[in-house]
Amino acid sequence: MGYFLAALCIIALPLIFNDTYWRTNLTICAINVLLALGLDFILGYTGQLNLGHSAFYGLGAYVSTLLIIKLGIPFWAAFVAGVAFAGLAGMFLSLFAVRLRGHYLAIASLGFAVIIYQILLNWISLTQGPLGIYGISPPPAIVVGGTVIADFRNLTAFFYLVSGFTLLVYLLLDQLVRSPVGETLTAIREDEVSAASLGINGAAWKVFAFGLGAAVAGAAGCFYASFVGTLVPDAFYVNEAFTILAMVIVGGMGTLFGPVFGAILLTLLPEILRGMGDLRLVVYGAALTFVVLFMPGGLVQAARMVQDKLRPGGRGS
Amino acid sequence: MTEAAPAEPPVATGTASLLRAENLHKSFGGVHAVFDISLDVPTGSIFAIIGPNGAGKSTLLNLISGIYQPDSGSISLDGQDLSGMRSHRRVRLGLARTFQKIRLFKQLSVLDNVIAGFHVHHKIPAWQCVIHGTAYARDRQHCREEALRLLEFFGMNARLNVFAGELSYGEQRMLELARSLATRPRLLLVDEPAAGLNAAEVEVLLDRIRTLRSRGITVIVVEHNMDLVMNVADRIMVMDYGRHLFQGTPSEVQKNPAVIAAYLGGELS
């Protein structure tokens, strides 16, 4: 039922917002939702404080684009490679940092993001550094029997592609977190020693969760590169990691719906506030602070509190 | 310390021993937390490890459960050597434990805490974790039923959807026991279960531990309160300053002058 409504929303949105500006924003929104979902799986479900999510986003974008441009590999093969590479990088980082938790993992992952950014910036022979890569093609059109079904040069078609993929990822993650895997990951988040006393191999499951979340970020990166058509390292600077983190926290970590909402809000809010000029950054910052101070569980927690208040006989808190 | 070696056979009626530890040593810095400890726990018995605070009881338990590895010595469960095996692997052999300082998943419900304990027993093909099918549904149903039975056994079935962090101290102890039993252990290690409980709760606790023994689960209880274990343990090992002080039945322990000296802090005469 929820998925049906979500699909309806996805279909209706580009029909309601029919100018290029808003359709572009919608696609960026879908990409950000994907990023937030990946980070939430690592942070909200498994409790790994990952401050380097931008690195996996960038790796997915650059690996897929370079494979297409340098080796002429078809888009979808490069997509799979980009996703796999980002996932493996995530597993590598988690394996390396398996004894680190909390602040220490945060510093290690932040350092990783800085290293990846510096590589993208300075390996000029491969990435063209700050000059950037231009003219990246959108995914090939889907043609069945000579008829073009979806041409991804069209903004609406591209939006349907990314949001459809995002919906699929949401569905699969939702199933996963409601299976024993979800219980295992939340047990590790709550108390790893205690989880080990129940037979849970915390290190292995953390590597798995980090790899999966990073792979989802890699997919977002592939879509980003082919959507924008231009790649510069600055798109994957560490401030991007903090933006994604803010989306997850504002929405509500440890739920899947929260980060979706947080990503949409924090993507569209700056656009809506654009009329306020420089003041918009102040409003944006104040809104963020307000949420973190008064709703530590994010907007999902706030919504639940309101729901409980409205329902007579509901649980108090 | 040779007289404490398992060459001396256990007096209890159970012939086979489930857990056997030989000459365990563990030191932290210069402190010998566990010094040359050997023990032999008969299958189906309640084995108590007692001693004053700081005697090394919890360290010994951590060695058995695999949180620490011994500096020297060996541990085997039902003949299988546990050397170097990490704690999560030992659970699969049937070894479960609770903690002195309760470690629940505070932000999960009572029911979900117990269900997390079934980790090693799920029978779901991996793909059904992503696309839920009949095996998934059967497993969910089965886990829920077994969790409800365990919670009922500990009198917690009215509190299923409460967050574990909101429970009273006594309830948290019971929940931790229920969760550890979800792993279907053969040997249950219980670390200071009575700490912070009132007299009525202790009675319930002792009764449940006896019931577990009657169901074939071997129990090792670590406790510094000697009176508490006197009427539940089949066999008691007394530790002091990391060393083995005495081992025997409750009545033997009560009469032993060395044990009395350790507890009352008096000089050996």
Interface residues (C-beta under 8 A of the other chain):
Chain A: L172 Q175 L176 R178 S179 P180 V181 E183 T184 T186 A187 E190 D191 V193 S194 A195 A196 S197 L198 G199 I200 N201 G202
Chain B: S65 I67 R86 S87 H88 R89 V91 R92 A96 R97 T98 F99 R103 L104 F105 K106 Q107 L108 D112 I115 A116 G117 F118 H119 V120 H122 I124 Q128 C129 V130 I131 H132 Y136 D139 R179 S180 A182 T183
